[in-house]
Amino acid sequence: MITRILRKVFGRGRAPATPRILPLEQHGITRDRISPCALRVCRTLREAGYAAFVVGGAVRDMLLGRTPKDFDVATDATPDEIRALIRRSRIIGRRFRIVHVYCGGETIEVTTFRASNPQGEEDDAERVTAEDGMILRDNVFGTHAEDAARRDFTVNALYYDPERQEIWDWHGGVEDAKRRVLRMIGDPATRYKEDPVRMLRAARFAAKLDFHIDPATRAPIPQLAHLLARIPAARLFDEMMKLLLSGHAERGVRQLRAEGLHHGVLPMLDTILDDPARQAFLHAALHDTDERVRHGQSASPAFMLAGLLWFDMRALWRAHQEAGEPALAALHAAMEETLERQRERLAFPRRFDGMIKEIWQLQPRFESRSGARPYRLLAHPRYRAGYDFLLIRARGGDAPQELADWWTRFQDADEATRAAMLLPAGAEGPRKRRRRKRRSRGAETPTAAAAQEQPHATAG
């Protein structure tokens, strides 16, 4: 009983009784670097008598001289109290109840201080833990010290007080940020069992921040990697997309391999990473995505999925054609089969299917460089995505570089130059002859030229 009371007051022994508080002179982060929306949220909560801090990755990134992607707030107000104070807000989540506050196009995630999970204390309606220690549901609110103790890495357990412009550091995160080390709070094996996704986060943060993983934090990963099989497929997909679209995907994938986490995490990666012929294509795709993110351009999960699944789809396409199906029908069948097979193992949203299919469907059309076909392809709404995909295929050795270079010149050329670049009919190799329907005697036969020039003509 006494032990339980002590744990309630002081946490699990992972958090010190008081944090190290760094004034502005020691960290240099002024409040004008904080999102105005996050500042308003903190001010509203403080004026109502609650504690409020900017927390986690935003504080870490500012310490490292980076611009935060988003800002989160932590408070001792409950979700219902936050919702009552801030009109444009919504409570979301079941596993962890949080509040989203909306300011125009910006969303601030507000979380209530949560308690650590004392071992030996029975679960209640708000905390459900599996027999092996995995936390299934956790809405137990706690103190500031407990909230810091339950965060994963020391550099993510930093709290910024915008009113006093102070950093509250409970676990030495400021020093670890200076040393560029990723260190787990508490016993790493226990923390990974609570949430196996933390192993993926270790690899992602190490790649994103260019940190090295603390030896004690790394040690349990090979023995516990199998626990990732218990994570819901949708959550696993979200975590992997964060890594692949982080702007540091190449290093992230290498980090996954170094930690032994690539097998079974993203099933489509298994085959690619174990096949040297496919690795060049994968790294070309990852490099292209990283460059786009670093230059502030959009990076699409659908585009990444199209690349990861391209070889599987192409193998099925070939198999359907060898079975006697026409090329176009075989392509459609292969696309559907590929996506459905992967969806059984990886829960990616169906809304990506359309763009993935369009990117794949455009690839054979790039081979046609005569007549009106190149002009029609240039006008296609997904031309740019298909062209970018062709460039990656060429860099990865999956398509002729000459073909990619031709399209690069053609799209930027003037009309006279484009006309001169077109290949003569038949120069692209023999085309498969279409089977003609039998016509009754005396029926009028349109010329081949007319049929080609007016493929969608209707009777007048």
C-alpha positions as a Markdown table, in Angstrom:
| # | Residue | x | y | z |
|---|---|---|---|---|
| 1 | Met | 0.0 | 0.0 | 0.0 |
| 2 | Ile | 2.8 | 2.4 | 0.9 |
| 3 | Thr | 4.7 | 1.5 | -2.3 |
| 4 | Arg | 1.6 | 2.3 | -4.3 |
| 5 | Ile | 1.1 | 5.7 | -2.7 |
| 6 | Leu | 4.8 | 6.5 | -3.3 |
| 7 | Arg | 4.5 | 5.5 | -6.9 |
| 8 | Lys | 1.4 | 7.7 | -7.3 |
| 9 | Val | 3.2 | 10.6 | -5.9 |
| 10 | Phe | 6.6 | 10.1 | -7.5 |
| 11 | Gly | 5.9 | 7.9 | -10.6 |
| 12 | Arg | 7.9 | 4.8 | -11.3 |
| 13 | Gly | 11.2 | 6.0 | -10.1 |
| 14 | Arg | 12.0 | 7.2 | -13.7 |
| 15 | Ala | 11.3 | 10.9 | -12.9 |
| 16 | Pro | 13.2 | 13.2 | -10.6 |
| 17 | Ala | 11.1 | 15.1 | -8.0 |
| 18 | Thr | 11.8 | 18.4 | -9.7 |
| 19 | Pro | 12.9 | 19.3 | -13.3 |
| 20 | Arg | 16.0 | 21.2 | -14.3 |
| 21 | Ile | 14.6 | 24.6 | -15.4 |
| 22 | Leu | 16.6 | 26.5 | -18.0 |
| 23 | Pro | 16.0 | 30.2 | -18.4 |
| 24 | Leu | 16.1 | 32.0 | -21.8 |
| 25 | Glu | 19.8 | 32.9 | -21.5 |
| 26 | Gln | 20.7 | 29.2 | -21.4 |
| 27 | His | 18.6 | 27.9 | -24.3 |
| 28 | Gly | 17.9 | 31.0 | -26.5 |
| 29 | Ile | 14.4 | 30.0 | -27.6 |
| 30 | Thr | 12.2 | 33.1 | -27.6 |
| 31 | Arg | 8.4 | 32.9 | -27.7 |
| 32 | Asp | 8.2 | 34.5 | -31.1 |
| 33 | Arg | 9.4 | 31.2 | -32.5 |
| 34 | Ile | 6.2 | 29.5 | -31.3 |
| 35 | Ser | 3.1 | 29.2 | -33.4 |
| 36 | Pro | 0.6 | 32.0 | -32.6 |
| 37 | Cys | -2.1 | 29.4 | -32.3 |
| 38 | Ala | -0.1 | 27.4 | -29.7 |
| 39 | Leu | 0.6 | 30.6 | -27.8 |
| 40 | Arg | -3.1 | 31.4 | -27.7 |
| 41 | Val | -3.9 | 27.9 | -26.5 |
| 42 | Cys | -1.4 | 28.1 | -23.7 |
| 43 | Arg | -2.6 | 31.6 | -22.7 |
| 44 | Thr | -6.2 | 30.5 | -22.6 |
| 45 | Leu | -5.4 | 27.5 | -20.4 |
| 46 | Arg | -3.2 | 29.6 | -18.0 |
| 47 | Glu | -5.8 | 32.3 | -17.7 |
| 48 | Ala | -8.2 | 29.6 | -16.6 |
| 49 | Gly | -5.8 | 28.5 | -13.9 |
| 50 | Tyr | -4.2 | 25.5 | -15.6 |
| 51 | Ala | -0.6 | 24.7 | -16.5 |
| 52 | Ala | 0.3 | 24.8 | -20.2 |
| 53 | Phe | 3.5 | 24.0 | -22.0 |
| 54 | Val | 4.7 | 23.6 | -25.6 |
| 55 | Val | 6.0 | 20.0 | -25.5 |
| 56 | Gly | 8.0 | 17.4 | -27.3 |
| 57 | Gly | 9.3 | 17.5 | -30.8 |
| 58 | Ala | 8.8 | 21.2 | -31.3 |
| 59 | Val | 11.1 | 22.1 | -28.3 |
| 60 | Arg | 13.6 | 19.5 | -29.4 |
| 61 | Asp | 13.7 | 20.8 | -33.0 |
| 62 | Met | 14.1 | 24.4 | -31.8 |
| 63 | Leu | 17.0 | 23.4 | -29.6 |
| 64 | Leu | 18.6 | 21.8 | -32.7 |
| 65 | Gly | 18.1 | 24.9 | -34.8 |
| 66 | Arg | 15.3 | 23.4 | -36.9 |
| 67 | Thr | 11.9 | 24.8 | -37.7 |
| 68 | Pro | 9.2 | 22.7 | -36.1 |
| 69 | Lys | 6.7 | 21.1 | -38.4 |
| 70 | Asp | 3.9 | 21.4 | -35.8 |
| 71 | Phe | 3.4 | 22.4 | -32.2 |
| 72 | Asp | 1.9 | 20.3 | -29.4 |
| 73 | Val | 0.7 | 21.5 | -26.0 |
| 74 | Ala | 0.6 | 19.6 | -22.7 |
| 75 | Thr | -1.6 | 20.7 | -19.7 |
| 76 | Asp | -3.1 | 19.5 | -16.5 |
| 77 | Ala | -6.6 | 20.3 | -17.8 |
| 78 | Thr | -8.7 | 17.3 | -18.8 |
| 79 | Pro | -10.0 | 16.9 | -22.4 |
| 80 | Asp | -13.5 | 17.9 | -21.3 |
| 81 | Glu | -12.1 | 21.0 | -19.5 |
| 82 | Ile | -10.0 | 21.9 | -22.6 |
| 83 | Arg | -13.0 | 21.5 | -24.8 |
| 84 | Ala | -15.2 | 23.7 | -22.6 |
| 85 | Leu | -12.6 | 26.5 | -22.8 |
| 86 | Ile | -11.7 | 26.4 | -26.5 |
| 87 | Arg | -14.7 | 26.6 | -28.9 |
| 88 | Arg | -12.9 | 25.5 | -32.0 |
| 89 | Ser | -11.7 | 22.1 | -30.7 |
| 90 | Arg | -12.6 | 18.5 | -30.8 |
| 91 | Ile | -11.9 | 15.4 | -28.6 |
| 92 | Ile | -10.5 | 12.5 | -30.6 |
| 93 | Gly | -9.0 | 9.1 | -29.9 |
| 94 | Arg | -9.9 | 6.1 | -27.9 |
| 95 | Arg | -6.5 | 4.6 | -27.0 |
| 96 | Phe | -5.4 | 8.1 | -25.9 |
| 97 | Arg | -8.0 | 10.8 | -25.6 |
| 98 | Ile | -6.6 | 14.1 | -26.9 |
| 99 | Val | -8.0 | 17.5 | -28.1 |
| 100 | His | -7.4 | 19.0 | -31.5 |
| 101 | Val | -7.6 | 22.8 | -31.5 |
| 102 | Tyr | -8.2 | 24.5 | -34.9 |
| 103 | Cys | -6.8 | 27.8 | -36.0 |
| 104 | Gly | -7.4 | 28.3 | -39.7 |
| 105 | Gly | -5.5 | 25.6 | -41.4 |
| 106 | Glu | -3.3 | 24.8 | -38.4 |
| 107 | Thr | -4.2 | 22.1 | -35.8 |
| 108 | Ile | -2.7 | 22.1 | -32.3 |
| 109 | Glu | -2.7 | 18.8 | -30.5 |
| 110 | Val | -3.4 | 19.3 | -26.8 |
| 111 | Thr | -2.8 | 16.4 | -24.4 |
| 112 | Thr | -3.5 | 16.1 | -20.7 |
| 113 | Phe | -0.7 | 15.1 | -18.3 |
| 114 | Arg | -0.8 | 11.3 | -18.1 |
| 115 | Ala | 0.3 | 9.0 | -15.3 |
| 116 | Ser | 3.0 | 6.5 | -15.7 |
| 117 | Asn | 1.9 | 2.8 | -15.5 |
| 118 | Pro | 3.0 | 1.5 | -12.2 |
| 119 | Gln | 3.8 | -2.3 | -12.3 |
| 120 | Gly | 1.7 | -4.3 | -9.9 |
| 121 | Glu | -1.2 | -1.8 | -9.9 |
| 122 | Glu | -4.4 | -3.4 | -11.2 |
| 123 | Asp | -5.8 | -2.0 | -14.4 |
| 124 | Asp | -9.0 | 0.0 | -14.3 |
| 125 | Ala | -11.6 | 1.1 | -16.9 |
| 126 | Glu | -9.2 | 3.9 | -18.2 |
| 127 | Arg | -6.1 | 1.7 | -18.5 |
| 128 | Val | -6.0 | -1.7 | -20.2 |
| 129 | Thr | -2.7 | -3.5 | -20.3 |
| 130 | Ala | -2.0 | -6.9 | -22.0 |
| 131 | Glu | -0.3 | -9.8 | -20.1 |
| 132 | Asp | 3.0 | -9.1 | -21.8 |
| 133 | Gly | 2.9 | -5.4 | -20.7 |
| 134 | Met | 1.6 | -3.8 | -23.9 |
| 135 | Ile | -0.6 | -0.8 | -23.2 |
| 136 | Leu | -3.9 | -1.2 | -25.0 |
| 137 | Arg | -5.7 | 1.8 | -23.6 |
| 138 | Asp | -4.4 | 4.6 | -21.3 |
| 139 | Asn | -6.5 | 7.6 | -20.2 |
| 140 | Val | -5.2 | 7.8 | -16.7 |
| 141 | Phe | -4.3 | 11.4 | -15.9 |
| 142 | Gly | -1.3 | 12.3 | -13.7 |
| 143 | Thr | 1.2 | 14.9 | -12.6 |
| 144 | His | 3.7 | 16.8 | -14.7 |
| 145 | Ala | 6.5 | 14.5 | -13.5 |
| 146 | Glu | 4.6 | 11.4 | -14.4 |
| 147 | Asp | 3.8 | 12.8 | -17.8 |
| 148 | Ala | 7.5 | 13.4 | -18.5 |
| 149 | Ala | 8.3 | 9.8 | -17.3 |
| 150 | Arg | 5.9 | 8.1 | -19.6 |
| 151 | Arg | 7.3 | 9.9 | -22.8 |
| 152 | Asp | 9.6 | 7.7 | -24.9 |
| 153 | Phe | 12.9 | 9.5 | -25.4 |
| 154 | Thr | 14.6 | 12.1 | -23.3 |
| 155 | Val | 14.8 | 14.6 | -26.1 |
| 156 | Asn | 11.0 | 14.3 | -26.5 |
| 157 | Ala | 10.3 | 15.0 | -22.8 |
| 158 | Leu | 11.1 | 18.7 | -22.9 |
| 159 | Tyr | 8.5 | 21.3 | -21.9 |
| 160 | Tyr | 8.6 | 25.0 | -22.9 |
| 161 | Asp | 6.8 | 27.6 | -20.8 |
| 162 | Pro | 6.0 | 30.4 | -23.3 |
| 163 | Glu | 5.0 | 32.8 | -20.5 |
| 164 | Arg | 8.4 | 32.7 | -18.7 |
| 165 | Gln | 10.4 | 31.4 | -21.8 |
| 166 | Glu | 11.8 | 28.5 | -19.8 |
| 167 | Ile | 12.6 | 24.9 | -20.7 |
| 168 | Trp | 11.6 | 22.3 | -18.1 |
| 169 | Asp | 13.9 | 19.3 | -18.5 |
| 170 | Trp | 13.1 | 16.2 | -16.4 |
| 171 | His | 15.4 | 13.6 | -17.9 |
| 172 | Gly | 18.5 | 15.3 | -19.3 |
| 173 | Gly | 17.0 | 15.8 | -22.8 |
| 174 | Val | 18.8 | 19.1 | -23.4 |
| 175 | Glu | 22.2 | 17.5 | -22.8 |
| 176 | Asp | 21.3 | 14.5 | -24.9 |
| 177 | Ala | 20.3 | 16.8 | -27.7 |
| 178 | Lys | 23.7 | 18.5 | -27.5 |
| 179 | Arg | 25.4 | 15.0 | -27.6 |
| 180 | Arg | 23.0 | 13.9 | -30.5 |
| 181 | Val | 22.0 | 10.8 | -28.6 |
| 182 | Leu | 18.6 | 9.1 | -28.6 |
| 183 | Arg | 18.1 | 7.6 | -25.1 |
| 184 | Met | 15.0 | 5.9 | -23.8 |
| 185 | Ile | 13.4 | 7.0 | -20.5 |
| 186 | Gly | 13.2 | 4.1 | -18.1 |
| 187 | Asp | 14.0 | 0.5 | -18.8 |
| 188 | Pro | 14.1 | 0.1 | -22.7 |
| 189 | Ala | 12.8 | -3.5 | -22.7 |
| 190 | Thr | 9.8 | -2.6 | -20.6 |
| 191 | Arg | 9.1 | 0.5 | -22.6 |
| 192 | Tyr | 9.2 | -1.4 | -25.9 |
| 193 | Lys | 6.8 | -4.0 | -24.5 |
| 194 | Glu | 4.4 | -1.3 | -23.5 |
| 195 | Asp | 4.4 | 0.0 | -27.1 |
| 196 | Pro | 6.5 | -1.9 | -29.7 |
| 197 | Val | 6.1 | 1.0 | -32.2 |
| 198 | Arg | 8.7 | 2.8 | -30.0 |
| 199 | Met | 11.3 | 0.6 | -31.8 |
| 200 | Leu | 10.3 | 2.0 | -35.1 |
| 201 | Arg | 10.3 | 5.5 | -33.7 |
| 202 | Ala | 13.9 | 5.0 | -32.5 |
| 203 | Ala | 15.0 | 4.2 | -36.0 |
| 204 | Arg | 12.9 | 7.1 | -37.5 |
| 205 | Phe | 14.2 | 9.7 | -35.0 |
| 206 | Ala | 17.8 | 8.5 | -35.4 |
| 207 | Ala | 17.5 | 8.9 | -39.1 |
| 208 | Lys | 15.7 | 12.2 | -39.0 |
| 209 | Leu | 17.8 | 13.9 | -36.4 |
| 210 | Asp | 21.1 | 12.3 | -37.4 |
| 211 | Phe | 21.4 | 10.9 | -33.8 |
| 212 | His | 23.0 | 7.7 | -32.7 |
| 213 | Ile | 21.0 | 5.4 | -30.5 |
| 214 | Asp | 22.2 | 4.9 | -27.0 |
| 215 | Pro | 23.6 | 1.3 | -26.6 |
| 216 | Ala | 21.2 | 0.5 | -23.7 |
| 217 | Thr | 18.3 | 1.8 | -25.8 |
| 218 | Arg | 19.3 | -0.3 | -28.8 |
| 219 | Ala | 20.2 | -3.6 | -27.0 |
| 220 | Pro | 16.6 | -5.1 | -26.5 |
| 221 | Ile | 15.4 | -4.4 | -30.1 |
| 222 | Pro | 16.6 | -7.6 | -31.8 |
| 223 | Gln | 14.9 | -9.8 | -29.2 |
| 224 | Leu | 11.7 | -7.8 | -29.1 |
| 225 | Ala | 11.2 | -6.9 | -32.8 |
| 226 | His | 8.7 | -9.8 | -33.2 |
| 227 | Leu | 6.2 | -7.8 | -31.0 |
| 228 | Leu | 5.6 | -5.5 | -34.0 |
| 229 | Ala | 3.4 | -8.3 | -35.4 |
| 230 | Arg | 0.8 | -7.4 | -32.8 |
| 231 | Ile | 0.5 | -3.8 | -33.9 |
| 232 | Pro | -2.7 | -3.0 | -35.9 |
| 233 | Ala | -1.8 | -2.8 | -39.6 |
| 234 | Ala | -3.3 | 0.7 | -40.0 |
| 235 | Arg | -1.0 | 2.1 | -37.2 |
| 236 | Leu | 2.0 | 0.3 | -38.6 |
| 237 | Phe | 1.3 | 1.8 | -42.0 |
| 238 | Asp | 1.0 | 5.3 | -40.6 |
| 239 | Glu | 4.3 | 4.9 | -38.7 |
| 240 | Met | 6.1 | 3.7 | -41.9 |
| 241 | Met | 4.7 | 6.5 | -44.0 |
| 242 | Lys | 6.1 | 9.0 | -41.5 |
| 243 | Leu | 9.5 | 7.4 | -42.0 |
| 244 | Leu | 9.3 | 7.1 | -45.8 |
| 245 | Leu | 8.0 | 10.7 | -46.2 |
| 246 | Ser | 10.2 | 12.3 | -43.6 |
| 247 | Gly | 12.8 | 13.7 | -46.0 |
| 248 | His | 15.2 | 11.1 | -44.5 |
| 249 | Ala | 13.8 | 7.9 | -46.0 |
| 250 | Glu | 17.1 | 6.6 | -47.4 |
| 251 | Arg | 18.8 | 6.8 | -44.0 |
| 252 | Gly | 15.7 | 5.6 | -42.3 |
| 253 | Val | 15.5 | 2.4 | -44.3 |
| 254 | Arg | 19.2 | 1.8 | -43.6 |
| 255 | Gln | 18.5 | 2.3 | -39.9 |
| 256 | Leu | 15.7 | -0.2 | -40.1 |
| 257 | Arg | 18.1 | -2.8 | -41.5 |
| 258 | Ala | 20.7 | -2.0 | -39.0 |
| 259 | Glu | 18.3 | -2.6 | -36.2 |
| 260 | Gly | 16.8 | -5.7 | -37.8 |
| 261 | Leu | 13.4 | -4.1 | -38.0 |
| 262 | His | 12.8 | -4.2 | -41.8 |
| 263 | His | 11.5 | -7.8 | -42.0 |
| 264 | Gly | 7.7 | -8.0 | -41.5 |
| 265 | Val | 7.3 | -4.3 | -40.7 |
| 266 | Leu | 6.5 | -3.2 | -44.2 |
| 267 | Pro | 6.0 | -6.5 | -46.1 |
| 268 | Met | 6.7 | -5.0 | -49.5 |
| 269 | Leu | 10.1 | -3.9 | -48.3 |
| 270 | Asp | 11.2 | -7.4 | -47.4 |
| 271 | Thr | 11.4 | -8.6 | -51.1 |
| 272 | Ile | 13.0 | -5.3 | -52.3 |
| 273 | Leu | 15.7 | -5.1 | -49.7 |
| 274 | Asp | 16.6 | -8.8 | -50.2 |
| 275 | Asp | 16.8 | -8.4 | -54.0 |
| 276 | Pro | 19.8 | -6.5 | -55.4 |
| 277 | Ala | 18.1 | -5.9 | -58.7 |
| 278 | Arg | 15.3 | -4.0 | -56.9 |
| 279 | Gln | 17.4 | -2.1 | -54.5 |
| 280 | Ala | 18.7 | 0.4 | -57.0 |
| 281 | Phe | 15.1 | 1.3 | -57.9 |
| 282 | Leu | 14.1 | 1.6 | -54.2 |
| 283 | His | 16.9 | 3.9 | -53.4 |
| 284 | Ala | 16.2 | 6.0 | -56.5 |
| 285 | Ala | 12.6 | 6.4 | -55.3 |
| 286 | Leu | 13.6 | 7.2 | -51.7 |
| 287 | His | 16.2 | 9.7 | -52.9 |
| 288 | Asp | 13.7 | 11.4 | -55.1 |
| 289 | Thr | 11.1 | 11.6 | -52.3 |
| 290 | Asp | 13.7 | 13.0 | -49.8 |
| 291 | Glu | 14.7 | 15.7 | -52.3 |
| 292 | Arg | 11.1 | 16.7 | -52.8 |
| 293 | Val | 10.5 | 17.0 | -49.1 |
| 294 | Arg | 13.7 | 18.9 | -48.4 |
| 295 | His | 12.8 | 21.5 | -51.1 |
| 296 | Gly | 9.3 | 22.0 | -49.7 |
| 297 | Gln | 7.5 | 20.0 | -52.4 |
| 298 | Ser | 4.7 | 17.6 | -51.8 |
| 299 | Ala | 5.4 | 13.9 | -51.3 |
| 300 | Ser | 2.5 | 11.5 | -51.8 |
| 301 | Pro | 2.0 | 8.2 | -50.0 |
| 302 | Ala | 0.3 | 6.9 | -53.2 |
| 303 | Phe | 3.4 | 7.7 | -55.2 |
| 304 | Met | 5.6 | 5.9 | -52.7 |
| 305 | Leu | 3.3 | 2.9 | -52.7 |
| 306 | Ala | 3.3 | 2.8 | -56.5 |
| 307 | Gly | 7.1 | 2.5 | -56.4 |
| 308 | Leu | 7.2 | -0.1 | -53.7 |
| 309 | Leu | 4.7 | -2.3 | -55.4 |
| 310 | Trp | 5.8 | -1.8 | -59.0 |
| 311 | Phe | 7.8 | -4.9 | -59.4 |
| 312 | Asp | 5.1 | -7.1 | -57.9 |
| 313 | Met | 2.5 | -5.6 | -60.2 |
| 314 | Arg | 4.8 | -6.0 | -63.3 |
| 315 | Ala | 5.5 | -9.7 | -62.5 |
| 316 | Leu | 1.7 | -10.3 | -62.3 |
| 317 | Trp | 1.1 | -8.4 | -65.5 |
| 318 | Arg | 3.6 | -10.6 | -67.3 |
| 319 | Ala | 2.0 | -13.7 | -65.9 |
| 320 | His | -1.5 | -12.7 | -67.1 |
| 321 | Gln | -0.2 | -12.0 | -70.6 |
| 322 | Glu | 1.6 | -15.3 | -70.7 |
| 323 | Ala | -1.7 | -16.9 | -69.8 |
| 324 | Gly | -3.1 | -15.4 | -73.0 |
| 325 | Glu | -4.8 | -12.3 | -71.7 |
| 326 | Pro | -4.6 | -9.1 | -73.9 |
| 327 | Ala | -2.1 | -6.6 | -72.6 |
| 328 | Leu | -4.6 | -4.0 | -71.4 |
| 329 | Ala | -6.9 | -6.5 | -69.6 |
| 330 | Ala | -3.8 | -8.2 | -68.1 |
| 331 | Leu | -2.6 | -4.8 | -66.8 |
| 332 | His | -5.9 | -4.1 | -65.1 |
| 333 | Ala | -6.1 | -7.6 | -63.6 |
| 334 | Ala | -2.5 | -7.3 | -62.3 |
| 335 | Met | -3.2 | -3.9 | -60.7 |
| 336 | Glu | -6.3 | -5.1 | -58.9 |
| 337 | Glu | -4.6 | -8.3 | -57.7 |
| 338 | Thr | -1.5 | -6.5 | -56.5 |
| 339 | Leu | -3.4 | -4.0 | -54.4 |
| 340 | Glu | -5.7 | -6.5 | -52.9 |
| 341 | Arg | -2.8 | -8.9 | -52.0 |
| 342 | Gln | -1.0 | -6.1 | -50.2 |
| 343 | Arg | -4.1 | -4.8 | -48.5 |
| 344 | Glu | -4.4 | -8.2 | -46.7 |
| 345 | Arg | -1.0 | -7.5 | -45.0 |
| 346 | Leu | -0.9 | -3.7 | -44.9 |
| 347 | Ala | -4.0 | -1.5 | -44.3 |
| 348 | Phe | -3.4 | 1.4 | -46.6 |
| 349 | Pro | -6.5 | 3.5 | -47.5 |
| 350 | Arg | -8.4 | 2.7 | -50.7 |
| 351 | Arg | -8.3 | 6.4 | -51.6 |
| 352 | Phe | -4.7 | 5.8 | -52.8 |
| 353 | Asp | -5.7 | 3.2 | -55.4 |
| 354 | Gly | -6.7 | 5.6 | -58.1 |
| 355 | Met | -3.5 | 7.5 | -58.2 |
| 356 | Ile | -1.4 | 4.3 | -57.9 |
| 357 | Lys | -3.2 | 2.8 | -60.9 |
| 358 | Glu | -2.9 | 5.9 | -63.0 |
| 359 | Ile | 0.9 | 6.1 | -62.4 |
| 360 | Trp | 1.2 | 2.4 | -63.5 |
| 361 | Gln | -1.1 | 2.8 | -66.5 |
| 362 | Leu | 0.9 | 5.7 | -67.8 |
| 363 | Gln | 4.2 | 3.8 | -67.9 |
| 364 | Pro | 3.5 | 1.8 | -71.1 |
| 365 | Arg | 2.3 | 5.0 | -72.8 |
| 366 | Phe | 5.6 | 6.6 | -72.5 |
| 367 | Glu | 7.0 | 4.1 | -75.0 |
| 368 | Ser | 4.7 | 5.6 | -77.7 |
| 369 | Arg | 6.5 | 8.5 | -79.3 |
| 370 | Ser | 4.9 | 8.9 | -82.7 |
| 371 | Gly | 1.7 | 10.5 | -84.0 |
| 372 | Ala | -0.6 | 12.3 | -81.6 |
| 373 | Arg | 0.0 | 9.9 | -78.6 |
| 374 | Pro | 2.8 | 12.0 | -76.9 |
| 375 | Tyr | 0.6 | 15.1 | -77.1 |
| 376 | Arg | -2.3 | 13.3 | -75.5 |
| 377 | Leu | -0.1 | 12.0 | -72.7 |
| 378 | Leu | 1.2 | 15.5 | -72.0 |
| 379 | Ala | -2.4 | 16.6 | -71.4 |
| 380 | His | -3.1 | 13.8 | -68.9 |
| 381 | Pro | -3.9 | 15.1 | -65.4 |
| 382 | Arg | -1.4 | 12.6 | -63.9 |
| 383 | Tyr | 1.3 | 13.2 | -66.5 |
| 384 | Arg | 3.7 | 14.8 | -64.0 |
| 385 | Ala | 3.4 | 12.0 | -61.5 |
| 386 | Gly | 3.9 | 9.4 | -64.3 |
| 387 | Tyr | 6.9 | 11.3 | -65.7 |
| 388 | Asp | 8.5 | 11.5 | -62.3 |
| 389 | Phe | 8.0 | 7.8 | -61.9 |
| 390 | Leu | 9.6 | 7.2 | -65.3 |
| 391 | Leu | 12.7 | 9.2 | -64.2 |
| 392 | Ile | 13.0 | 7.0 | -61.1 |
| 393 | Arg | 12.7 | 3.8 | -63.2 |
| 394 | Ala | 15.5 | 5.1 | -65.4 |
| 395 | Arg | 17.7 | 5.9 | -62.5 |
| 396 | Gly | 17.1 | 2.5 | -61.0 |
| 397 | Gly | 17.8 | 0.7 | -64.3 |
| 398 | Asp | 14.2 | -0.3 | -64.9 |
| 399 | Ala | 13.7 | 1.9 | -68.0 |
| 400 | Pro | 16.0 | 3.2 | -70.7 |
| 401 | Gln | 17.6 | 6.5 | -69.8 |
| 402 | Glu | 17.2 | 7.5 | -73.4 |
| 403 | Leu | 13.4 | 7.3 | -73.0 |
| 404 | Ala | 13.4 | 9.5 | -69.9 |
| 405 | Asp | 15.7 | 12.0 | -71.6 |
| 406 | Trp | 13.4 | 12.1 | -74.7 |
| 407 | Trp | 10.4 | 13.0 | -72.5 |
| 408 | Thr | 12.4 | 15.6 | -70.6 |
| 409 | Arg | 13.3 | 17.4 | -73.8 |
| 410 | Phe | 9.9 | 16.9 | -75.4 |
| 411 | Gln | 7.8 | 18.4 | -72.6 |
| 412 | Asp | 9.9 | 21.6 | -72.5 |
| 413 | Ala | 10.3 | 22.0 | -76.3 |
| 414 | Asp | 8.4 | 24.4 | -78.6 |
| 415 | Glu | 6.0 | 23.0 | -81.1 |
| 416 | Ala | 8.4 | 22.9 | -84.0 |
| 417 | Thr | 11.0 | 21.0 | -82.0 |
| 418 | Arg | 8.4 | 18.6 | -80.7 |
| 419 | Ala | 7.2 | 17.8 | -84.2 |
| 420 | Ala | 10.8 | 17.1 | -85.3 |
| 421 | Met | 11.3 | 14.8 | -82.3 |
| 422 | Leu | 8.4 | 12.5 | -83.1 |
| 423 | Leu | 9.5 | 9.1 | -84.2 |
| 424 | Pro | 8.2 | 7.7 | -87.6 |
| 425 | Ala | 5.2 | 5.3 | -87.3 |
| 426 | Gly | 6.5 | 1.8 | -86.7 |
| 427 | Ala | 9.9 | 3.0 | -85.4 |
| 428 | Glu | 9.0 | 1.9 | -81.9 |
| 429 | Gly | 8.8 | -1.7 | -82.8 |
| 430 | Pro | 6.0 | -3.9 | -84.2 |
| 431 | Arg | 2.7 | -3.3 | -82.6 |
| 432 | Lys | 0.3 | -6.1 | -81.8 |
| 433 | Arg | -2.3 | -6.3 | -84.5 |
| 434 | Arg | -5.8 | -6.0 | -83.4 |
| 435 | Arg | -8.2 | -8.8 | -84.2 |
| 436 | Arg | -10.8 | -7.4 | -86.6 |
| 437 | Lys | -14.4 | -8.3 | -86.4 |
| 438 | Arg | -15.9 | -10.1 | -89.4 |
| 439 | Arg | -18.0 | -7.9 | -91.6 |
| 440 | Ser | -20.9 | -8.9 | -93.8 |
| 441 | Arg | -20.4 | -8.5 | -97.5 |
| 442 | Gly | -21.2 | -5.1 | -98.8 |
| 443 | Ala | -20.6 | -3.4 | -95.4 |
| 444 | Glu | -18.6 | -0.2 | -95.7 |
| 445 | Thr | -15.0 | -0.5 | -94.2 |
| 446 | Pro | -13.6 | 2.8 | -92.8 |
| 447 | Thr | -10.0 | 3.5 | -93.6 |
| 448 | Ala | -7.3 | 2.7 | -91.0 |
| 449 | Ala | -6.3 | 6.3 | -91.0 |
| 450 | Ala | -9.8 | 7.5 | -90.2 |
| 451 | Ala | -10.2 | 5.0 | -87.5 |
| 452 | Gln | -6.9 | 6.1 | -85.9 |
| 453 | Glu | -7.7 | 9.8 | -86.2 |
| 454 | Gln | -11.2 | 9.5 | -84.8 |
| 455 | Pro | -11.2 | 6.8 | -82.1 |
| 456 | His | -14.2 | 8.3 | -80.3 |
| 457 | Ala | -16.3 | 9.4 | -83.3 |
| 458 | Thr | -20.0 | 8.9 | -83.1 |
| 459 | Ala | -22.6 | 8.5 | -85.8 |
| 460 | Gly | -24.0 | 11.8 | -86.9 |
